[in-house]
């Protein structure tokens, strides 16, 4: 936005200081005139005597008053310029940091020292904003790179299958169509997961009262056939637990947790337990499963996009792309909740979601 040039803040503060000092000096001189000179007798100019009169005092006082006013004005301008510069020095550093960030460099920090005041509070807030923005941009760049890599794989497989079919017309068409359908289904699932992740990150959804126990039962009912095929026992426990949010996103969150617990489990004989409960003003959902031992250093990375705790077996329609827990984390964050992942000593994972209770 183009603006007309104007006076700088430092110059305006300087003029304000000088003007205030000049007005204060003028008022002081006026007080001296009103309360002192008015009581001095007024005599003629030619009168000689040792008693001072108003004429002599005015002739003596006026030049001194003019000199004092000139000194106050110069002193106010010089002192105001110096004081304004010292007071606005933090703002200059903040402006320089903002200009640097505007040019694309988000690693710069102000790190202003000294006691807390308005400028230092603004600088600390600006540093926090830059840190969060840098982290968000880095996460988005990493996510875009991983997403493009993951989407490129099914497209490359489809292209290879079509090239083989073109070179070998006698190839079994049903087999080709089945493989193309499987690759296309995985690409569609990945795209839908990316869209859902972006939607939950933006937080654009209508909030309503949701019973998490019903959500858990619906998710378990949907994934029960998968659990039975894998020989895994799926249990849902707990009572009514209400929160405020999007029923669709919360259902996807619990479904992803249960699906992840089923897929990453023992080959046979494993268990998955989904528990809901209300703890004061907090609604809690816990999903616990058996499985392989997870290294503690691996657990914090599981919520990053395209991270997989163990090798997935892409043999059914529930084969994932590494976005399950990333979507869970995004949905929990959009609902102002917390997500905690802890490896079980006997193997498997304990996931705890805490959400604000419904008012």
C-alpha positions as CSV (number, residue, x, y, z in Angstrom):
1,X,0.0,0.0,0.0
2,X,1.5,3.3,-1.1
3,X,1.4,6.1,1.5
4,X,2.4,9.7,1.4
5,X,5.7,10.5,3.3
6,X,5.3,11.9,6.8
7,X,7.2,12.7,9.9
8,X,9.0,9.9,11.6
9,X,7.9,8.8,15.0
10,X,11.2,9.9,16.5
11,X,10.8,13.4,15.1
12,X,7.2,13.6,16.3
13,X,8.2,12.5,19.8
14,X,11.1,15.1,19.7
15,X,8.7,17.9,18.7
16,X,6.3,16.7,21.4
17,X,9.0,16.8,24.1
18,X,10.3,20.2,23.0
19,X,6.8,21.6,22.7
20,X,5.8,20.3,26.2
21,X,9.0,21.8,27.7
22,X,8.4,25.1,26.0
23,X,4.8,25.3,27.2
24,X,5.9,24.4,30.7
25,X,8.6,27.1,30.6
26,X,6.1,29.7,29.2
27,X,3.6,28.8,32.0
28,X,6.4,29.2,34.6
29,X,7.3,32.6,33.3
30,X,3.6,33.6,33.2
31,X,3.3,32.6,36.8
32,X,6.3,34.7,37.7
33,X,4.8,37.6,35.8
34,X,1.3,37.3,37.4
35,X,2.3,36.7,41.0
36,X,5.5,38.8,41.2
37,X,5.5,41.7,38.8
38,X,1.9,42.7,39.4
39,X,2.8,43.7,43.0
40,X,5.7,45.9,41.9
41,X,4.7,49.6,41.8
42,X,4.5,51.2,38.4
43,X,6.4,54.6,38.3
44,X,7.5,56.9,35.6
45,X,10.6,56.2,33.5
46,X,12.4,59.3,34.8
47,X,12.0,58.6,38.4
48,X,15.3,58.0,40.2
49,X,15.5,56.0,43.3
50,X,16.9,52.9,44.8
51,X,13.5,51.1,44.9
52,X,13.0,48.9,41.8
53,X,9.9,49.5,39.7
54,X,8.0,47.5,37.2
55,X,9.6,49.2,34.2
56,X,13.1,48.3,35.4
57,X,12.1,44.7,36.3
58,X,10.5,44.2,32.9
59,X,13.5,45.5,31.0
60,X,15.7,43.2,33.1
61,X,13.3,40.2,33.1
62,X,12.2,40.1,29.4
63,X,15.7,39.4,27.9
64,X,16.4,36.8,30.5
65,X,13.0,35.2,29.9
66,X,13.5,35.2,26.1
67,X,17.0,33.6,26.6
68,X,15.5,31.0,28.9
69,X,12.8,30.1,26.4
70,X,15.3,29.8,23.6
71,X,17.4,27.5,25.8
72,X,14.5,25.4,26.8
73,X,13.5,25.0,23.2
74,X,17.0,24.0,22.1
75,X,17.4,21.8,25.1
76,X,14.0,20.2,24.5
77,X,14.8,19.5,20.9
78,X,18.2,18.0,21.6
79,X,17.1,16.1,24.7
80,X,13.9,14.9,23.1
81,X,15.8,13.6,20.0
82,X,18.2,11.6,22.2
83,X,15.5,10.3,24.5
84,X,13.2,9.4,21.6
85,X,16.1,7.5,19.9
86,X,16.8,5.5,23.1
87,X,13.2,4.7,23.7
88,X,12.6,3.7,20.0
89,X,15.8,1.6,19.7
90,X,13.9,-1.7,20.5
91,X,11.3,-0.8,17.9
92,X,14.1,-0.4,15.3
93,X,15.4,-3.9,16.1
94,X,11.9,-5.3,15.8
95,X,11.3,-3.6,12.5
96,X,14.6,-4.9,11.1
97,X,13.7,-8.4,12.2
98,X,10.3,-8.1,10.6
99,X,11.9,-6.9,7.4
100,X,14.3,-9.8,7.4
101,X,11.4,-12.2,7.9
102,X,9.5,-10.6,5.1
103,X,12.4,-11.3,2.8
104,X,12.1,-15.0,3.5
105,X,14.5,-15.6,6.4
106,X,12.7,-17.0,9.4
107,X,15.7,-18.1,11.4
108,X,16.5,-14.6,12.7
109,X,15.6,-13.8,16.3
110,X,15.5,-10.5,18.2
111,X,16.4,-11.9,21.7
112,X,16.0,-8.5,23.3
113,X,17.6,-8.3,26.8
114,X,16.6,-6.2,29.8
115,X,13.6,-6.0,32.0
116,X,10.1,-6.6,30.8
117,X,8.3,-3.6,29.2
118,X,6.0,-3.1,26.2
119,X,8.8,-3.3,23.6
120,X,10.4,-6.4,25.1
121,X,7.1,-8.1,25.4
122,X,6.4,-7.3,21.7
123,X,9.9,-8.6,20.8
124,X,9.4,-11.9,22.8
125,X,6.0,-12.4,21.1
126,X,7.6,-11.7,17.7
127,X,10.3,-14.3,18.4
128,X,7.7,-16.9,19.4
129,X,5.7,-16.2,16.2
130,X,8.9,-16.6,14.1
131,X,9.7,-19.8,15.8
132,X,6.3,-21.3,15.2
133,X,6.2,-20.0,11.7
134,X,9.6,-21.5,10.9
135,X,8.5,-24.8,12.4
136,X,5.3,-24.7,10.4
137,X,7.0,-23.9,7.2
138,X,9.6,-26.6,7.7
139,X,6.8,-29.1,8.5
140,X,4.9,-28.1,5.4
141,X,7.9,-28.4,3.2
142,X,8.8,-31.8,4.6
143,X,5.2,-32.9,4.2
144,X,5.0,-31.7,0.6
145,X,8.2,-33.5,-0.2
146,X,6.9,-36.8,1.4
147,X,3.5,-36.4,-0.2
148,X,4.9,-35.9,-3.7
149,X,7.1,-39.0,-3.1
150,X,4.2,-41.1,-1.9
151,X,1.9,-40.0,-4.7
152,X,4.6,-40.6,-7.3
153,X,4.9,-44.3,-6.4
154,X,1.4,-45.4,-7.4
155,X,1.5,-43.3,-10.5
156,X,4.8,-44.8,-11.5
157,X,3.4,-48.3,-10.9
158,X,0.4,-47.5,-13.0
159,X,2.6,-46.3,-15.8
160,X,4.7,-49.4,-15.6
161,X,1.7,-51.7,-15.8
162,X,0.3,-49.8,-18.8
163,X,3.7,-50.0,-20.6
164,X,3.9,-53.7,-20.0
165,X,0.3,-54.2,-21.3
166,X,1.1,-52.1,-24.3
167,X,4.2,-54.2,-25.1
168,X,2.5,-57.5,-24.4
169,X,-1.1,-57.5,-25.8
170,X,-1.6,-61.2,-24.8
171,X,-1.1,-60.4,-21.1
172,X,-4.0,-61.4,-18.9
173,X,-6.4,-58.4,-18.8
174,X,-8.1,-59.3,-15.6
175,X,-4.8,-59.5,-13.7
176,X,-3.8,-56.1,-15.1
177,X,-7.2,-54.5,-14.2
178,X,-7.0,-56.0,-10.7
179,X,-3.5,-54.6,-10.1
180,X,-4.4,-51.2,-11.6
181,X,-7.5,-51.1,-9.4
182,X,-5.4,-51.8,-6.3
183,X,-2.9,-49.1,-7.2
184,X,-5.6,-46.7,-7.9
185,X,-7.4,-47.4,-4.7
186,X,-4.2,-46.8,-2.7
187,X,-3.7,-43.5,-4.6
188,X,-7.3,-42.4,-3.9
189,X,-7.0,-43.3,-0.2
190,X,-3.7,-41.3,0.1
191,X,-5.3,-38.3,-1.6
192,X,-8.3,-38.4,0.7
193,X,-6.1,-38.7,3.7
194,X,-4.1,-35.7,2.5
195,X,-7.3,-33.7,2.0
196,X,-8.6,-34.7,5.5
197,X,-5.2,-33.8,7.0
198,X,-5.3,-30.3,5.4
199,X,-8.9,-29.8,6.5
200,X,-8.2,-30.6,10.1
201,X,-5.1,-28.5,10.1
202,X,-7.1,-25.5,9.1
203,X,-9.8,-26.1,11.7
204,X,-12.7,-25.2,9.5
205,X,-15.5,-27.3,10.9
206,X,-18.8,-27.0,12.8
207,X,-18.6,-27.9,16.4
208,X,-21.3,-30.0,18.1
209,X,-21.7,-32.2,21.1
210,X,-20.2,-35.7,20.4
211,X,-20.3,-38.8,22.6
212,X,-16.9,-40.4,22.2
213,X,-18.1,-43.7,23.5
214,X,-20.6,-44.0,20.6
215,X,-17.8,-42.9,18.2
216,X,-15.5,-45.7,19.6
217,X,-18.3,-48.3,19.2
218,X,-18.9,-47.2,15.6
219,X,-15.2,-47.4,14.8
220,X,-14.8,-50.8,16.4
221,X,-17.8,-52.1,14.5
222,X,-16.4,-50.9,11.2
223,X,-13.0,-52.6,11.9
224,X,-14.3,-55.7,13.5
225,X,-14.1,-57.8,10.3
226,X,-10.5,-56.8,9.9
227,X,-9.7,-57.7,13.5
228,X,-11.4,-61.1,13.1
229,X,-9.5,-61.9,9.9
230,X,-6.2,-61.2,11.8
231,X,-7.3,-63.2,14.8
232,X,-7.3,-60.1,17.1
233,X,-9.7,-59.5,19.9
234,X,-11.2,-56.0,19.8
235,X,-12.9,-54.6,23.0
236,X,-14.6,-51.3,23.7
237,X,-15.0,-50.3,27.4
238,X,-16.0,-47.2,29.3
239,X,-19.0,-45.0,29.6
240,X,-20.5,-41.9,28.0
241,X,-17.8,-39.3,27.3
242,X,-18.9,-36.1,25.6
243,X,-16.8,-33.5,23.9
244,X,-17.4,-30.6,21.5
245,X,-16.2,-30.9,17.9
246,X,-16.7,-32.4,14.5
247,X,-18.3,-35.8,14.6
248,X,-16.8,-36.8,11.3
249,X,-13.3,-35.8,12.2
250,X,-13.5,-37.4,15.7
251,X,-14.8,-40.6,14.1
252,X,-11.9,-40.6,11.7
253,X,-9.5,-40.0,14.6
254,X,-10.8,-43.0,16.6
255,X,-11.0,-45.2,13.4
256,X,-7.4,-44.4,12.6
257,X,-6.3,-45.2,16.1
258,X,-8.1,-48.6,16.1
259,X,-7.0,-49.4,12.6
260,X,-3.4,-48.6,13.5
261,X,-3.7,-50.8,16.6
262,X,-5.1,-53.7,14.6
263,X,-2.6,-53.5,11.7
264,X,0.4,-53.1,14.0
265,X,-0.3,-56.1,16.2
266,X,0.7,-59.6,16.8
267,X,0.2,-62.0,13.8
268,X,-2.5,-63.9,15.8
269,X,-3.9,-63.8,19.3
270,X,-3.4,-60.0,19.8
271,X,-5.7,-57.6,21.6
272,X,-6.9,-54.1,21.1
273,X,-8.7,-52.2,23.8
274,X,-10.6,-48.9,23.3
275,X,-11.6,-47.2,26.6
276,X,-13.5,-43.9,27.0
277,X,-14.0,-42.0,30.2
278,X,-14.6,-38.5,31.6
279,X,-12.0,-37.0,34.0
280,X,-13.4,-33.8,35.3
281,X,-13.6,-31.3,32.5
282,X,-11.6,-33.6,30.2
283,X,-12.8,-36.4,27.9
284,X,-10.3,-39.2,27.5
285,X,-9.9,-41.9,24.8
286,X,-7.3,-44.7,25.3
287,X,-6.4,-47.2,22.6
288,X,-4.0,-49.9,23.7
289,X,-2.7,-52.9,21.6
290,X,-0.3,-55.7,21.8
291,X,2.5,-56.0,19.3
292,X,6.2,-55.7,18.8
293,X,8.5,-53.8,21.1
294,X,8.9,-50.2,20.0
295,X,12.1,-48.3,20.6
296,X,11.3,-45.2,22.8
297,X,13.2,-42.9,20.4
298,X,10.8,-44.0,17.6
299,X,7.6,-43.2,19.3
300,X,7.7,-39.3,19.1
301,X,8.2,-39.6,15.3
302,X,5.0,-41.7,14.7
303,X,2.8,-38.6,14.4
304,X,4.8,-37.2,11.6
305,X,3.4,-37.7,8.1
306,X,4.5,-40.9,6.3
307,X,6.2,-42.4,9.3
308,X,5.6,-46.1,10.0
309,X,6.5,-47.8,13.3
310,X,6.8,-51.2,11.8
311,X,6.8,-52.7,8.3
312,X,3.2,-52.6,6.9
313,X,1.9,-55.6,5.0
314,X,0.1,-54.2,1.9
315,X,-2.2,-57.2,1.4
316,X,-5.6,-55.7,2.1
317,X,-7.8,-52.7,1.6
318,X,-6.6,-51.3,4.9
319,X,-3.0,-50.8,3.9
320,X,-2.0,-47.4,5.0
321,X,0.3,-44.7,3.7
322,X,1.8,-43.5,7.0
323,X,-0.8,-40.8,7.6
324,X,-3.0,-42.4,10.2
325,X,-1.4,-41.0,13.4
326,X,-0.5,-37.8,11.6
327,X,-4.3,-37.3,10.9
328,X,-5.0,-38.2,14.6
329,X,-2.5,-35.6,15.8
330,X,-4.0,-33.0,13.5
331,X,-7.6,-33.7,14.6
332,X,-6.6,-33.6,18.3
333,X,-4.8,-30.3,17.8
334,X,-7.7,-28.8,15.9
335,X,-10.0,-29.8,18.9
336,X,-7.6,-28.1,21.4
337,X,-6.6,-31.5,22.9
338,X,-3.5,-33.4,23.6
339,X,-2.1,-36.7,22.2
340,X,0.2,-38.9,24.2
341,X,2.0,-42.0,22.8
342,X,3.8,-44.5,25.1
343,X,5.3,-47.8,24.3
344,X,4.1,-50.8,26.4
345,X,6.8,-52.7,28.2
346,X,5.4,-56.0,26.8
347,X,5.2,-54.6,23.3
348,X,2.6,-52.5,21.5
349,X,1.5,-49.0,22.0
350,X,-0.7,-47.0,24.4
351,X,-2.3,-43.9,22.8
352,X,-4.1,-41.5,25.1
353,X,-6.2,-38.6,23.6
354,X,-7.5,-35.9,26.0
355,X,-10.1,-33.5,24.7
356,X,-12.0,-30.7,26.4
357,X,-15.3,-31.9,27.7
358,X,-18.6,-30.6,26.2
359,X,-20.1,-27.7,28.2
